Structures are given as structure tokens and as C-alpha cells.
């Protein structure tokens, strides 16, 4: 017996919706010349919730990363997401967001 995951792969069209959850962490390490930004988002659309992960070291975007409650238009966000996962509205639960955060949040490890 196989169980199907509620998570589906990315859509071909840019997504527009409201950010219902956000986790943004900036970490630094003396071993690396640039800080690392890790930004995770849950974006609610009419069909369901998209989970996104962004990772980058470009300081010029750190102050402009989307925040919880903001409207997100993926085509105009100015950043490229490394992960996109879709969860149908009737299957989304806070536990899925917590799992996504644990699996996808990247930070530098303390020395």
C-alpha cells in the first residue's frame, strides 16, 4: 500500500497570493566572506498553499525580502526561489509548514 504525499511539484506559471507564514534568517560565519539569507514562505492562493524557499548571499536584497502578510507576485518578486511545493487547500496544515521549515531552513553552523 502506497501513501500519496499532499505536496506537488512546481507550477509552470508564476504564483500570486498572500504570505501567510514567513521565516527569514540572516546568518554569518567568519569562515565565509558573505552572510547567508534563508527565507521560507507559505503563500496562500485560491487553490491552495505554495511553500517557497529562497537562499542567497546578495546583501542588496536582504532588506527587501517579502514579509508575512504581504502580497507576493512571484514574477515581480525580484528573487528566485530554490524550492516550490504546492499543497491543496484542503490538505494544508500548520504541521506541514513546520516540517518544511525544519527541512529547508539553512543557516551557518556556529564554529
N, C-alpha and C positions, 0 to 999 in steps of 0.2 A: 504494500500500500504506500503510495507516494503522497506527500503533502505539498500543496502548491503554496508558494510564498506570495503574499499580497503585493510585493514590490515588483514593479515592471521596469523595463529599460526606458531610456530617454525618448522623448517625442522628437519629431523632426522640426516642429515649429517652435519658435521662442514662446516662453510661457509668460503670462501676465497674471498677477494676483497680489494678495496681501500677505505680508510676512507675519505669521502667527507665532513663530518661535525663532530665536536667533541666539547664537553663541559665537562671540568674536573674541579671540585671544591673540595677543601680540607677545611673542617670546623672543628673548635674546640669549646669546651664548657667546662667551669670549672666544670660542673655537671657530665661530663663523663671523664674517665681516658684516652681514646684513641681518636684521631681525626677520622673523617669520610671522606672517599673519595667517591665521587659520580661522575661517568664517564658515559657520554652518547655519543653514536656514531651512525652515519649513514654510512653504508658500502655499496658501490656500487658493484654489481656483474653483470654478463651478463644478468640475468633475471630480476633484479630489485634492490631495496634498502632494506637492513636489518637495523632495528633500534634496538640498544642494550642499556641496562642499566647495569652498574656494581656498586655495593656498597660494601665497605669494610673498615676495620679498621686496616689492616695489613700494617704498615708503610714501610715494606721492598718492597712493590710493587709500592708505590706512585711514585717514580722516573722512573718507567719502564712502566707506563700506556701508551698505544698507543696514538699517536698524529695525528692530521689532516694531511692528505697527505700520511700517512704510509700505507703499505700493511698489511692487517690483515689476518692471518690464525688462525681461531678460535681454531683449535686443538692444536696449538702451542703457543697460547697467554699467557698461564700461569695464567689466571684468569678465573673465572666462571661468566658468565653473568646471571643476575637475570631475565631479560626480553629480549625476542627476538620477533620481529614483522617484517613480510615481506610485502613490498608494491611493486606491479608490476611496472616496469619501466615507463610505460605509465600513471600511476596514481600518481607517486611521485611528490610532490610539496613542496616548502620551507615552506608553511603553516603547512604541516603535521609534519615537523621537529620541528617547533615552538610549536605546540600542544604537541608533545612528550616531549619536554624539560619542558614545564610548568607542565605537569602531572607527570614526572618521576624524576626531579632533586630534590635530598634530601640534605638538609643542617641542621645543628643545628640552632635552633632559638636563637637569642640574648636574654640574661637574662633580 
